[in-house]
Amino acid sequence: MDGTVLALEVQPDGRIVIGGAFRFVSGIERNGVARLEPGGALDTSFGAFGGVGGRLLPVVQAVRLQPNGRILIGGDFTTVNGTPRNFVARLNGLDGSLDTGFDIGSGASSAVLALALQADGRIILGGAFATFNGTPRAGIVRLLGDDPGCASAVLPAVANVSALGGEGVVTVTAAGSCTWRAVSDVPWITVLSGATGSGNGTVTYRVAAHRGRARTGTLTVSGRTVTVNQAVSAFETVGLFRRSDGFFYLRNSLTSGFADVAFFFGQGNDIPLSGDWDGDGTTTIGVFRIVSGAATFFLRNSNSAGFADVSFSFGAPGDIPVVGDWNGDGRDTVGVFRNGVFLLRNTNSAGMADSIVNFGLGTDVPVVGDWDGNGTTTVGCYRRANGFFYYRNDLLSGVAEGALFYGLADDLPFAGDWDGDGRDGIGIVRLTEGSWRFFLKNELSPGFADVSFNYGNVNDLPVVGNWNGRP
């Protein structure tokens, strides 16, 4: 931060909401309020709306999380995200947008310096104000908060979802005068309908597909918690891109044999890619190509011949493309590795890098993966000079958090979840006695391969994925 942090709260998923007298976090404008990932990196999915303003030196001096996942902020400001809010406001917990349903009227007459929550949901403010909503209140005031005394119930209290994700429904039972809200505490659970309501009603939500360990998130509806458990994902297998004919050849098992799926997509000089671009739980292919001097990605949402479903420019000639779920939202997006620097996008579109990570040497081969099974892809690299893999468990610049020796200088390295435990292992493909042979390791530790088999021809390039969407 380029200024002081004066308040912070930790959300149930470990992410950290901060408030203070800063304008930038990691060089990105956030104006007094931001959210950090558990490892300290800026969460770029939160707070990109303008922050606090309206004063010469706007500042957030108090932060509190409500049980429904929303975030109260107080301080010396008169606007939030460009909307008038006098010294106190509430943000949506998912993305930091202003909660316009939190009506404070004319608000405080001066700075709010402290916030507290009572067990019944009422909110206590302390500060330098003399009035609130035009009523005399010398430095302390209590607000009703959400639905004081409102009796309600929700069903089910627990929902279990496969790795493929899907939609669910929560039934709300409440008195007709009881108003309520539904909010998710994690980015992979999205409220589709019923975000607000009164009396009896329903909330419909979507759970994104994922590749990783089992995970848990919550929906807070009318102050009641619905726990959503998502199962561990399936194991991944390999495929090949054959430069000589522009075909992808994909296998659904980690064994020798013929391709289960084969189709034409790409050109001989393309670099092949694979990822779950649309979050449906199935890995599909793509290519990275230089077009009229521009580095361009071409992505398919099905494993079949045809035109790209998505294409855009990102990076520069000479970059090495990488693919991962950098923000844990259940969708893979692209990035590039350039002279020891990872430049990563959180959407498959042209634009500036959302994350910049200095890691490795310019001569390293980038190898990215979800090394700790938390559902988020982080960085790694393979150093041909010594046969070592180096990796980090966050998207922060710095030294390696782990390293292991595996492979030879001429091997082609990659990563994948070979045993379905939610953590990526490493792999290499090597020319052995005239055949293209895969050597796959389930753990990030030195030793022999757990699985090895012959597949493909020399000069084929490997891709990794769950091609048939098995849960």
RAFEN-V200991 format. One line per field, one symbol per residue. psi: psi as a letter, one per 30 degrees, with the letter a starting at -180 (. if undefined). A space follows every 10 residues. Layout:
# RAFEN-V200991
psi = ???
This chain:
# RAFEN-V200991
psi = lgakkfklkk lfgfljkkla hlekkhgkkf ifklkkleff lkjffkghff alafleikkk fkkkklfgfl jkklailglk hfkkjjfklk lkfefglkjf fjjgbfalfa kkfkklklfg flkkkkaglf lkhfkkjifk lkleakhkgk kllkklfkkk klffaallkk kkkllffjll lkkkglffjk kelgflakak alkklkkkll jalklklkkj jhfkkjkjkk llllllallk kjfffgkkjk kglillalkf kklkjalegl kllklieggg fkkllllkkj jhfkkkkjkk glillalkfk klkkalkflk klklifgggg kkllllkjhg kkjkkflill alkfkkkjka lfflkkjlli fggggkkall lkjffggkkk llglhkkalk flklkjlleg ljlalljfgg gfkkalllkk jjhgljkkjk kflillalkf kklkkalkfl kklklifggk .
